Amino acid sequence: MNLRLATALVVTTVAAAALGAAPSARAASVIDEWASVKAPPAPELKPVTIEAKTTALLLLDFQTPNCPNRPRCIAALPAMKKLLTEARAKGVMVVYSLAGKGTPADVMKDLAPAAGEPSVRASVDKFAGTDLEKILKDKGIQSVIVTGTAAHGAVLYTGSVAALKGMNVIVPVDGMASEDLYYEQATAWLLAKGTGGIGARVTLTKIDLIKF
């Protein structure tokens, strides 16, 4: 056996022994480090001026039992009613969504649909399996104000898909509700920082920062 081959065998044997003796290394998962994760600074809320002719207000699943089962949804109704009233007064298109077996009659009274306002029925993504995109395109809609419950369901998914479809997405954070504050926080962060061009098309705001 030549010297070069012998040296290679020794190195290989030593390395194998060292690997066998060393405890197996495992990268920590996010669950392992859960308690050490610090929430980042809150995304900035920005004032928005609406172009009425090219904007639609989406009211997603503001119905029974969804809204009554979420105290923050009930608390949001007065501000949402104000937003809806102002939007209608300026001729902004209003579109509703329904979940489960809900009907327009199940929408919360303060936000009840007016005659002729369309609605779609879907799970969390209100574009999936519905004609929502056609409804919006037929009216030349370029921007959507996304409100609803749950924040981590209908608002997150519909808002994200709208952005991916090239629409400008306006999300008033006091117009989206979940049963837990963490869901709302996560939704706001994911929409504001979403990859694939989502974050670039999303504007987080508050109802009283929206002007028509």
trRosetta pair geometry for C-beta under 8 A, 3 or more apart (Angstrom, degrees):
i j d omega theta_ij theta_ji phi_ij phi_ji
1 5 5.3 -118 -172 85 91 121
1 6 5.2 107 130 -62 119 96
2 5 5.1 89 61 13 78 102
2 6 7.0 -147 96 -6 38 92
3 6 5.7 -59 -146 39 31 111
3 7 6.2 33 157 -22 67 106
4 7 5.9 -55 -150 34 28 111
4 8 6.5 29 153 -19 63 106
5 8 5.7 -55 -150 35 33 112
5 9 6.5 33 153 -20 66 104
6 9 5.8 -55 -152 34 32 111
6 10 6.6 32 153 -19 65 105
7 10 5.8 -55 -152 34 33 111
7 11 6.4 30 154 -17 66 106
8 11 5.8 -55 -147 37 31 110
8 12 6.2 30 156 -19 65 108
9 12 5.8 -56 -146 38 30 111
9 13 6.2 30 156 -20 65 108
10 13 5.8 -57 -147 36 29 110
10 14 6.3 26 157 -17 65 108
11 14 6.0 -58 -147 38 29 109
11 15 6.2 27 157 -18 65 109
12 15 5.9 -58 -147 37 28 110
12 16 6.3 27 156 -19 65 108
13 16 5.9 -56 -148 36 28 110
13 17 6.4 27 155 -18 63 107
14 17 5.8 -57 -149 36 30 111
14 18 6.3 30 154 -20 65 107
15 18 5.7 -55 -148 35 31 111
15 19 6.4 29 155 -17 65 106
16 19 5.8 -55 -148 37 31 109
16 20 6.3 29 154 -19 65 108
17 20 5.7 -58 -148 38 30 110
17 21 6.2 21 158 -15 66 110
18 21 6.0 -62 -146 39 28 105
18 22 6.2 29 158 -27 66 108
19 22 5.9 -53 -142 28 29 110
22 25 7.7 -15 140 -33 115 91
28 32 4.2 -124 -165 86 90 139
28 33 5.3 86 140 -40 126 105
29 32 4.8 107 52 2 69 99
29 33 7.3 -164 92 9 39 87
30 33 6.0 -69 -144 54 33 95
30 34 6.6 72 150 -75 64 71
30 37 7.4 27 -161 -59 85 140
31 34 5.6 -7 -154 -41 34 113
33 36 5.0 -64 -172 48 80 111
33 37 6.2 95 128 -47 90 89
34 37 6.1 -51 -159 7 31 113
39 185 7.3 -40 -139 169 133 139
40 189 7.2 115 52 -128 113 127
42 188 7.6 -6 -156 122 84 139
43 188 6.0 -157 30 153 123 100
43 189 6.5 172 -27 -102 116 52
43 192 3.9 -67 -114 -155 161 175
43 193 7.3 -142 -84 -37 125 91
43 204 5.3 88 109 30 125 152
44 204 7.2 142 88 66 46 109
45 173 6.8 -91 -101 8 119 124
45 204 5.4 -84 -106 117 63 92
45 205 5.4 112 -169 -125 85 33
45 206 5.7 32 -178 -21 142 91
45 209 6.6 149 151 10 106 166
46 203 5.6 -80 59 -167 120 104
46 204 6.9 98 16 72 82 58
46 205 5.6 -68 66 -88 57 89
46 209 7.1 155 114 151 30 142
47 205 6.8 99 -112 -135 19 118
47 209 4.4 -126 -108 -175 62 98
47 210 7.8 -178 -160 -75 60 29
47 211 7.0 18 180 -2 103 108
48 170 5.4 89 -143 -134 170 133
48 203 5.9 123 -84 120 122 143
48 205 5.0 -70 -10 -72 115 164
48 209 6.3 78 16 124 75 89
48 210 5.2 -12 68 -112 102 68
48 211 7.0 179 92 28 52 70
49 211 4.9 -25 -109 74 70 102
49 212 7.8 154 -161 -95 61 13
50 55 5.0 -87 -165 31 100 168
50 87 7.9 -58 128 -113 171 82
50 90 7.3 101 94 110 125 155
50 92 6.7 -15 153 -91 142 131
50 143 7.5 -159 -139 95 77 139
50 145 7.5 -28 -105 -51 127 125
50 170 7.8 -89 -93 7 94 171
50 210 6.4 36 -34 -176 114 94
50 211 6.8 -168 10 89 82 45
50 212 4.9 -25 57 -108 116 62
51 54 4.9 4 107 43 114 101
51 55 5.7 136 72 -23 63 108
51 142 7.8 1 74 57 127 114
51 143 7.0 105 48 25 96 133
52 55 6.1 -77 -131 41 22 105
52 87 8.0 161 -128 -154 92 61
52 90 4.4 -134 -105 143 138 105
52 91 5.1 76 158 72 130 88
52 92 5.0 -105 -147 -71 79 75
52 212 6.1 57 -71 -163 104 100
53 91 7.2 4 -81 110 60 118
53 140 7.1 -10 148 92 89 122
54 140 5.8 -73 -111 126 79 91
54 141 6.0 138 -173 -133 53 37
54 142 4.4 -1 168 23 117 101
54 143 6.1 71 120 18 88 90
55 92 5.5 -37 92 -136 95 105
55 93 7.3 -179 101 35 46 87
55 141 6.7 89 -122 -144 10 86
55 142 7.4 -48 -74 59 55 70
55 143 4.5 -26 -106 77 84 102
55 144 7.1 162 -159 -91 67 27
55 145 6.6 47 175 -20 111 95
55 170 7.9 2 -147 16 121 133
56 92 6.8 151 -120 172 30 86
56 93 4.1 -40 -109 83 86 106
56 94 7.1 167 -165 -86 76 19
56 95 5.5 18 173 2 126 112
56 136 5.8 -103 -1 -119 153 96
56 139 7.2 98 -69 82 116 138
56 141 4.7 -8 -19 -131 112 143
56 143 7.6 171 24 92 62 54
56 144 5.2 -19 67 -113 89 78
56 145 7.2 -149 99 25 44 74
57 83 7.2 162 -140 142 141 103
57 84 6.8 168 133 -109 156 64
57 87 4.6 6 -28 -162 148 164
57 92 5.4 68 -16 131 105 125
57 93 7.1 177 22 90 68 52
57 94 5.0 -18 66 -109 102 71
57 95 7.3 166 82 26 51 66
57 144 7.7 147 -100 -163 17 64
57 145 4.7 -17 -114 60 66 114
57 147 7.2 -3 -174 15 86 114
58 95 5.3 -22 -108 73 69 97
58 96 7.9 148 -160 -97 56 21
58 97 7.0 22 -175 -14 97 106
58 126 7.3 160 -166 67 133 159
58 144 5.4 23 -14 -178 117 113
58 145 6.6 -179 23 81 71 56
58 146 5.2 -6 61 -113 120 56
58 147 6.5 166 87 33 66 66
58 148 7.0 -44 125 -37 90 118
58 158 6.8 -149 141 138 156 141
59 62 5.3 -47 170 6 103 124
59 80 7.6 102 -121 -176 111 120
59 84 7.2 19 -68 -93 136 118
59 94 6.9 11 -2 -171 111 95
59 95 7.3 175 26 88 71 45
59 96 5.1 -26 71 -109 97 70
59 97 7.3 -169 93 20 52 71
59 107 7.7 63 123 -147 128 126
59 111 5.9 -178 -164 173 152 129
59 147 5.8 -15 -109 77 57 103
59 148 6.2 137 -174 -81 39 86
60 96 7.7 162 -87 -163 32 48
60 97 4.5 7 -128 43 67 121
60 126 6.2 -119 -119 -49 114 143
60 146 7.1 9 -11 -167 128 78
60 147 6.7 174 19 92 86 48
60 148 2.7 -24 63 -93 92 158
60 149 7.2 176 96 30 82 39
60 154 3.9 179 150 146 135 139
60 155 6.4 177 59 -66 143 64
60 158 6.2 -171 -93 22 152 157
61 66 5.0 -43 157 99 102 175
61 67 7.8 168 132 -46 72 86
61 97 5.8 -30 -41 94 68 96
61 98 6.9 115 -98 -135 61 23
61 99 4.6 21 -113 -11 115 117
61 102 7.5 127 -135 35 70 163
61 148 5.2 76 41 -170 84 113
61 149 5.6 -118 96 71 102 65
61 150 7.5 -35 88 -7 143 52
61 153 7.7 -14 31 96 160 123
61 154 5.1 178 7 -26 125 159
62 66 7.3 -128 -128 86 17 120
62 67 5.3 43 -158 -62 58 135
62 73 7.2 178 -128 -172 77 116
62 80 7.3 173 -114 153 152 158
62 96 7.8 -92 37 -140 95 99
62 107 5.7 49 91 -153 86 83
62 108 5.0 -74 152 13 97 109
62 111 4.9 -9 114 79 148 152
62 147 7.8 11 -51 121 121 100
62 148 6.3 -118 -45 -128 81 65
62 149 6.4 95 -91 22 58 101
63 66 5.4 60 66 29 69 112
63 67 6.4 145 53 -3 20 104
63 98 6.3 53 -33 -130 156 75
63 99 6.9 -174 46 36 128 85
63 102 4.4 58 142 -149 161 148
63 106 4.2 48 -164 121 111 99
63 107 5.1 -56 -92 -92 82 45
63 108 6.8 -142 -99 -28 28 69
64 67 6.7 -65 -78 43 47 90
64 68 5.7 18 -117 5 83 119
64 102 7.5 155 65 -116 56 110
64 106 5.1 -119 44 -168 83 92
64 108 7.3 122 -41 -76 77 67
65 68 5.7 -73 -158 55 62 104
65 69 5.2 58 149 -28 92 116
66 69 6.3 -84 -162 36 18 106
66 70 6.9 -15 160 3 60 115
66 73 7.2 -166 130 -143 78 176
66 99 6.5 82 -57 50 140 130
66 102 7.8 -34 -7 -65 114 148
66 149 5.4 151 151 101 112 112
66 150 7.3 -127 -164 -43 109 75
67 70 6.2 -79 -151 46 32 96
67 73 4.1 -143 -147 135 72 137
67 74 6.4 122 158 -64 90 65
67 77 7.7 81 180 -71 135 109
67 108 5.3 -44 65 -56 163 126
67 149 5.7 128 -91 47 69 150
67 177 7.5 74 -130 70 71 138
68 73 7.6 -82 -41 83 18 121
68 74 6.5 60 -116 -68 46 113
69 73 8.0 30 63 34 53 135
69 179 7.0 -37 132 -87 87 116
70 73 4.0 70 86 -2 106 113
70 74 7.2 170 90 -9 59 80
70 149 5.6 -170 50 -161 153 141
70 150 7.1 165 -74 -101 157 83
70 177 5.1 135 132 135 133 116
70 178 6.4 -115 -143 175 136 16
70 179 5.0 -108 -112 -77 90 69
71 74 5.6 -54 -153 36 40 111
71 75 6.2 39 151 -19 70 106
72 75 5.4 -49 -143 39 37 115
72 76 6.3 41 155 -25 65 106
72 177 4.1 179 103 -143 97 109
72 178 7.1 4 58 51 134 39
72 179 7.8 -177 22 -105 106 26
72 181 8.0 135 -59 -81 154 69
72 184 7.5 -80 123 -52 164 146
73 76 5.7 -57 -151 33 31 112
73 77 7.3 54 149 -48 60 87
73 149 4.6 -5 -99 -70 129 156
73 177 3.8 -174 -72 82 70 156
74 77 6.0 -29 -164 -12 37 117
75 177 7.8 145 50 -108 87 137
76 79 5.8 -67 -167 50 61 106
76 80 5.4 59 140 -26 88 113
76 174 6.0 173 -123 162 103 72
76 175 6.1 143 -177 -116 132 39
76 177 5.5 -144 0 -52 141 125
77 80 5.4 -61 -138 42 31 112
77 81 6.0 37 161 -26 68 103
77 108 6.2 -112 -117 142 123 150
77 110 4.9 93 178 61 112 151
77 111 7.0 -118 -141 -30 87 107
78 81 5.7 -52 -148 31 29 112
78 82 6.7 30 153 -18 62 103
78 110 7.5 -75 -83 -170 40 158
79 82 5.6 -52 -153 34 35 114
79 83 6.5 36 150 -19 66 104
79 174 5.9 -15 100 126 161 119
79 175 6.9 -124 109 -80 111 82
79 207 4.6 138 169 53 113 163
79 208 7.5 -77 -143 -42 114 85
80 83 5.5 -51 -148 36 35 113
80 84 6.2 36 154 -19 67 106
80 110 7.2 98 85 115 99 118
80 111 6.0 -24 127 -81 118 124
80 147 6.4 152 -125 165 109 151
80 175 5.6 123 -93 -128 94 93
80 207 7.3 -115 -78 -100 44 148
81 84 5.7 -54 -146 38 30 111
81 85 6.2 32 155 -21 65 107
81 110 4.5 -70 -80 168 123 110
81 111 6.4 -119 -87 -71 71 73
82 85 5.8 -55 -146 35 28 111
82 86 6.4 23 158 -14 64 108
82 207 6.9 96 79 158 110 132
83 86 6.0 -60 -148 40 28 107
83 87 6.2 29 155 -22 65 110
83 145 7.8 -151 172 142 127 149
83 147 7.5 126 99 -49 153 160
83 172 7.2 -135 -100 19 156 164
83 175 6.7 -17 14 -96 165 137
83 207 5.0 -96 -65 -147 121 111
83 210 6.7 47 -126 66 104 141
84 87 5.7 -55 -145 35 29 113
84 88 6.4 27 159 -16 64 106
84 94 6.9 62 -146 -118 88 139
84 111 5.9 164 -42 -128 163 79
85 88 6.1 -56 -149 37 27 108
85 89 6.4 28 153 -22 62 109
86 89 5.6 -55 -147 35 32 114
86 90 6.5 16 159 -8 65 110
86 212 5.7 179 157 -4 104 139
87 90 6.2 -70 -152 44 28 100
87 92 3.9 -73 -172 57 86 132
87 94 6.3 112 117 -74 128 103
87 145 7.6 -128 -100 43 139 147
87 212 7.0 -176 -98 -84 47 141
88 91 7.7 47 -176 -69 32 21
88 92 6.9 -79 -66 50 27 83
88 94 6.5 -18 -79 -31 86 135
88 114 6.9 92 -123 -4 140 150
89 212 7.7 124 79 91 93 161
90 212 4.2 -124 -54 169 165 140
92 145 8.0 11 174 13 144 126
92 212 7.1 -101 -39 -124 123 126
93 136 7.8 154 103 -118 151 64
93 139 5.5 81 -71 137 155 164
93 141 6.3 -84 46 -83 144 122
94 113 7.5 174 118 -131 119 76
94 114 7.3 75 65 30 140 102
94 117 4.8 -25 87 -139 100 127
95 117 7.0 -163 -95 178 34 87
95 118 5.4 -15 -124 75 84 90
95 119 7.0 152 -173 -96 64 40
95 120 7.2 15 173 -1 109 98
95 132 7.0 111 164 -138 149 91
95 135 6.3 115 -111 124 137 141
95 136 7.4 -60 -31 -72 158 88
96 104 6.9 96 90 -113 157 86
96 107 6.4 -50 -149 -92 144 144
96 113 5.4 -77 -21 -79 146 117
96 117 6.4 76 -10 131 103 109
96 118 7.2 -166 33 105 76 45
96 119 3.9 -27 77 -105 99 95
96 120 7.6 173 93 22 55 58
97 119 6.4 159 -95 -163 23 79
97 120 5.3 -26 -112 67 79 81
97 121 7.0 143 -166 -96 70 30
97 122 6.5 -53 -158 37 119 88
97 126 4.6 -81 -101 -120 148 133
97 132 7.8 -5 -87 -90 107 132
97 148 7.1 1 49 -114 114 147
97 154 6.5 175 82 -149 144 135
97 158 7.6 -138 -25 -84 161 156
98 102 4.2 -152 -167 88 102 105
98 103 6.7 31 -139 -99 154 14
98 104 7.2 -86 -69 -64 132 50
98 106 7.3 94 -135 62 110 116
98 107 7.8 -88 -93 -64 92 93
98 119 5.7 48 -17 166 103 125
98 120 7.4 -167 25 93 76 35
98 121 4.7 -31 70 -101 96 83
99 102 5.8 46 59 15 51 127
99 121 7.4 158 -89 -152 23 73
99 122 7.6 -43 -101 78 67 40
99 123 7.1 70 -133 -127 95 36
99 154 7.3 -107 -62 -65 126 127
102 106 4.3 -119 -153 68 90 146
102 107 7.7 96 170 -56 121 62
102 121 7.8 177 65 -120 84 104
103 106 5.3 106 52 -2 61 100
104 107 5.8 -27 -166 -4 49 115
104 112 7.6 81 167 -160 86 77
104 113 5.1 -61 -155 27 116 131
104 119 5.9 -167 -81 -10 99 159
107 111 5.8 -107 162 94 106 89
107 112 5.3 138 92 -112 112 52
107 113 6.1 94 37 -17 160 85
108 111 4.9 48 72 32 94 101
108 112 7.3 -125 92 -55 42 66
109 112 5.7 -12 -150 -38 35 112
113 117 4.5 -150 -162 71 98 120
113 119 6.5 -75 -80 -52 155 117
114 117 5.1 85 57 -15 71 120
118 135 5.5 -141 86 -141 160 142
120 126 5.7 112 86 -175 127 96
120 130 3.9 65 -167 -167 130 146
120 131 6.8 -162 -105 50 119 62
120 132 4.9 -63 -25 -66 164 97
120 135 7.5 -137 -51 -3 118 148
121 130 6.9 163 53 -96 44 120
122 125 6.4 -76 143 87 134 52
122 126 4.8 154 53 -124 130 46
122 127 7.5 -90 47 36 179 21
122 128 5.5 133 -160 66 134 80
122 129 5.8 150 -113 65 105 98
122 130 5.0 -89 -49 -30 122 124
122 132 7.8 -65 -8 -24 141 129
123 128 6.9 -28 44 70 90 129
123 153 8.0 -103 158 -176 72 108
124 153 4.3 -118 -118 -176 105 77
124 154 5.5 -135 -148 -75 58 46
124 156 7.4 -18 177 66 119 89
124 157 4.2 80 136 27 101 150
124 158 7.3 -140 155 -33 59 82
125 128 4.1 69 94 -10 110 114
125 157 4.3 -97 -76 146 73 121
125 158 5.9 155 -139 -76 45 61
125 161 5.4 84 -148 -25 107 150
126 130 6.2 -37 171 36 60 149
126 132 5.4 87 133 -56 90 163
126 154 6.4 48 -40 -151 108 94
126 157 7.9 133 -3 99 68 98
126 158 4.5 17 19 -104 101 125
127 130 6.4 -130 -156 54 20 97
127 132 5.1 -109 -103 64 57 124
127 133 5.6 55 -141 -43 104 99
127 158 6.7 143 -15 -130 87 75
127 161 5.0 -142 21 129 136 144
127 162 7.4 171 -45 -66 130 66
127 165 7.3 176 -113 -39 162 145
128 161 7.8 -123 -40 -105 85 169
131 134 4.4 -45 -175 44 88 119
131 135 5.7 101 122 -32 86 92
132 135 5.5 -52 -147 32 32 115
132 136 6.5 25 158 -14 65 107
133 136 6.0 -61 -152 39 30 107
133 137 6.1 24 156 -15 68 112
133 165 6.6 -136 -119 -150 116 159
134 137 5.8 -57 -137 42 30 107
134 138 5.9 36 162 -26 66 107
135 138 6.2 -56 -149 30 21 112
135 139 7.1 0 156 -1 56 110
136 139 6.3 -75 -159 45 31 99
136 141 3.9 -82 -171 54 85 133
136 144 7.1 -40 -126 -74 141 115
136 167 7.6 -25 153 -91 150 143
137 140 7.4 42 -172 -74 36 25
137 141 6.9 -84 -68 41 27 85
141 144 6.7 54 162 -69 124 83
141 167 7.3 6 128 -124 91 123
142 167 6.3 172 177 -133 39 74
142 168 6.2 34 137 16 81 100
143 167 6.2 149 -107 -179 28 89
143 168 4.0 -27 -107 70 90 104
143 169 7.4 -167 -156 -69 68 23
143 170 6.3 40 174 -12 109 108
144 159 7.9 -155 93 -114 117 64
144 162 5.3 -83 39 -162 138 154
144 167 5.5 30 1 151 101 141
144 168 7.5 163 22 83 58 56
144 169 5.9 -12 64 -115 89 64
144 170 7.0 -165 96 30 41 78
145 170 4.6 -33 -105 78 68 109
145 171 7.7 157 -161 -84 55 30
145 172 7.0 19 -170 -9 103 100
145 175 7.9 8 160 89 101 159
145 210 7.2 49 -120 -129 139 150
146 155 5.6 129 143 -143 110 75
146 158 6.0 170 -139 100 127 106
146 159 4.4 -166 72 -84 172 97
146 162 6.8 -168 -64 21 130 152
146 169 5.9 -3 -6 -163 123 96
146 170 7.0 157 14 73 72 50
146 171 5.2 -25 64 -96 98 82
146 176 7.6 23 121 -75 84 118
147 155 7.1 -20 -158 -102 16 111
147 171 7.7 153 -76 -144 54 60
147 172 6.3 -5 -89 50 103 100
147 175 3.7 -58 -125 145 113 117
147 176 6.1 -140 -146 -66 53 70
148 151 7.7 156 87 -83 69 45
148 154 4.6 -69 117 97 143 128
148 155 5.1 -178 60 -62 95 88
148 158 7.7 45 32 39 148 140
148 175 7.7 34 -7 142 36 83
148 176 6.2 9 58 -117 51 76
148 177 8.0 -120 125 31 32 74
149 153 7.8 39 155 50 39 110
149 154 7.0 42 85 39 20 121
149 155 7.7 8 -80 -25 22 111
149 176 6.9 154 -79 -162 57 52
149 177 4.5 -21 -96 66 110 90
149 178 6.9 172 -144 -78 82 43
150 153 4.0 71 61 16 98 108
150 154 6.4 122 49 16 52 85
150 155 7.2 -110 112 12 41 98
150 177 7.1 -85 -131 96 51 57
150 178 4.7 63 -162 -107 96 81
150 179 7.3 -41 -120 -7 119 79
150 183 6.8 -39 172 149 113 145
151 155 4.7 -35 -141 45 46 137
151 156 6.5 72 151 -35 56 93
151 176 3.9 93 -102 152 95 109
151 177 6.1 180 -35 62 100 11
151 178 4.4 -81 30 -37 101 103
151 183 5.7 133 70 129 107 97
151 184 4.7 64 60 -104 168 68
151 187 4.3 -147 149 18 103 167
151 188 7.9 -20 178 -39 133 74
152 155 7.5 7 -25 55 17 96
152 156 5.4 13 -148 -12 33 139
152 178 5.4 45 1 -96 98 143
152 183 4.0 -87 -28 -169 131 104
152 184 7.5 -99 -41 -66 89 37
152 186 6.5 33 -102 78 112 112
152 187 5.1 -127 -83 -64 61 114
153 156 6.6 102 35 33 7 101
153 157 6.6 -34 172 7 40 113
154 157 6.6 -69 -136 47 20 96
154 158 5.5 4 177 -4 63 122
155 158 6.5 -59 -127 46 17 99
155 159 5.6 16 170 -16 58 121
155 171 6.8 98 -176 -137 111 118
155 176 4.4 40 -86 -130 169 128
155 187 6.1 51 94 -176 115 142
155 191 7.9 -54 142 -62 93 142
156 159 6.2 -65 -143 40 15 108
156 160 6.2 12 161 -17 58 113
156 187 4.7 -110 -75 -131 106 98
156 190 6.3 28 -143 83 110 131
156 191 6.6 -128 -125 -58 64 101
157 160 5.8 -55 -143 36 28 110
157 161 6.3 23 160 -14 64 108
158 161 5.9 -56 -144 40 30 107
158 162 6.2 35 155 -23 64 107
159 162 5.7 -54 -147 34 29 114
159 163 6.6 29 155 -18 62 105
159 169 5.0 109 -161 -171 84 142
159 171 5.8 19 -124 -75 148 124
159 191 5.5 -10 118 -120 139 124
159 202 6.6 62 165 -112 114 117
160 163 5.8 -57 -155 35 31 111
160 164 6.4 28 151 -17 66 107
160 190 7.7 -36 -77 135 122 105
160 191 6.8 -121 -70 -107 80 75
160 194 6.0 -169 -120 -137 98 162
160 198 5.3 -14 -139 -131 76 135
161 164 5.5 -54 -147 39 36 113
161 165 6.3 33 153 -17 66 106
162 165 5.7 -60 -150 39 30 109
162 167 4.4 -58 171 60 88 128
162 169 5.1 122 95 -86 119 113
163 166 7.8 89 178 -39 31 10
163 167 6.5 -91 -85 65 32 73
163 169 4.9 -61 -65 -10 92 133
163 194 7.0 107 83 82 157 143
163 197 6.6 -180 150 115 100 81
163 198 4.4 95 102 -134 147 62
163 200 7.9 134 -170 63 119 66
163 201 4.0 156 -142 76 96 128
163 202 5.8 -39 -85 -53 140 88
164 196 6.4 -2 -103 130 99 121
164 197 6.9 116 -106 76 55 106
164 198 6.5 -19 -56 -83 79 86
166 201 7.6 -155 -154 -112 25 155
167 201 6.9 105 90 169 45 135
168 201 5.6 -137 -116 -170 47 87
168 203 7.2 13 177 -1 96 109
169 191 7.3 -118 114 -168 134 113
169 201 5.5 71 14 127 93 92
169 202 4.7 -27 78 -105 110 69
169 203 7.1 170 90 23 56 67
170 202 7.9 161 -85 -158 24 54
170 203 5.1 -17 -111 66 68 103
170 205 6.2 -14 -169 19 93 125
170 210 7.3 102 159 -107 139 116
171 175 7.7 -155 -176 64 56 102
171 176 6.6 -5 -173 -26 101 135
171 188 7.5 -175 114 -115 134 69
171 191 5.8 14 9 140 161 160
171 202 6.3 -1 2 -166 116 101
171 203 7.1 167 24 82 70 50
171 204 5.5 -31 73 -109 97 60
171 205 7.1 144 76 28 45 73
172 175 4.0 57 83 10 107 117
172 176 7.4 158 86 -12 61 85
172 205 5.3 -46 -96 86 65 82
172 206 5.5 76 -152 -150 90 22
172 207 4.7 71 -168 -62 152 63
172 209 7.7 167 -116 50 97 93
172 210 6.4 -61 -75 -33 123 127
173 176 6.3 -60 -148 35 39 103
173 184 7.2 100 -169 175 92 108
173 188 5.6 24 -115 -99 120 124
173 204 5.8 31 -46 -168 108 102
173 205 7.4 178 -4 74 81 30
173 206 6.3 -44 42 -88 84 69
174 206 5.3 40 8 -143 115 85
174 207 5.5 -85 74 -6 112 101
175 207 5.8 114 -49 -66 110 105
176 184 6.4 151 105 -130 98 95
176 187 6.6 -126 132 111 145 148
177 184 7.1 -26 -134 -85 30 123
178 181 7.7 171 72 -76 102 16
178 183 3.6 -99 120 88 166 132
178 184 5.1 -162 24 -51 110 82
178 187 7.4 153 -29 -12 134 137
179 183 7.1 53 50 19 59 145
180 183 4.8 95 71 -3 89 103
180 184 7.6 -167 97 -3 52 84
181 184 5.6 -58 -156 38 42 110
181 185 6.1 43 149 -21 73 105
182 185 5.5 -52 -144 37 35 113
182 186 6.1 35 157 -19 67 106
183 186 5.9 -56 -146 38 27 109
183 187 6.3 29 154 -21 63 108
184 187 5.6 -53 -147 35 31 114
184 188 6.4 32 155 -19 64 104
185 188 5.9 -54 -150 34 29 110
185 189 6.4 25 155 -15 64 109
186 189 5.8 -59 -149 39 31 110
186 190 6.1 26 158 -17 67 110
187 190 6.0 -58 -142 39 27 107
187 191 6.2 23 161 -14 64 109
188 191 6.2 -61 -148 39 25 107
188 192 6.1 16 160 -12 64 115
188 204 6.0 64 -155 -119 94 142
189 192 6.0 -64 -143 42 26 105
189 193 5.8 -16 172 18 66 117
190 193 6.6 -72 -127 56 21 85
190 194 5.6 53 164 -74 62 90
191 194 5.9 -17 -137 -24 22 118
191 198 6.9 -112 -148 150 47 112
191 199 7.2 130 147 -100 38 64
191 202 4.7 -167 162 -170 89 162
191 204 6.9 121 97 -71 116 101
192 199 5.6 40 150 -135 32 95
192 202 5.9 -127 -94 99 39 124
192 204 5.4 -29 -80 -25 112 126
193 199 4.9 7 -143 -96 12 140
194 197 8.0 -24 109 79 96 32
194 198 2.9 -43 105 85 129 128
194 199 4.5 170 47 -44 63 78
194 202 6.7 79 25 0 116 139
195 198 6.6 31 61 24 24 104
195 199 7.2 13 -62 -2 26 109
197 200 5.3 -58 -158 39 57 117
197 201 6.3 39 152 -12 82 111
198 201 6.4 -81 -161 42 29 98
198 202 6.2 17 156 -20 70 118
199 202 5.7 -64 -137 35 33 109
205 209 4.7 -138 -175 83 102 122
205 210 6.1 108 125 -61 141 85
206 209 4.7 85 56 6 78 108
206 210 7.7 -138 94 -17 43 85
207 210 5.9 -53 -159 17 37 113
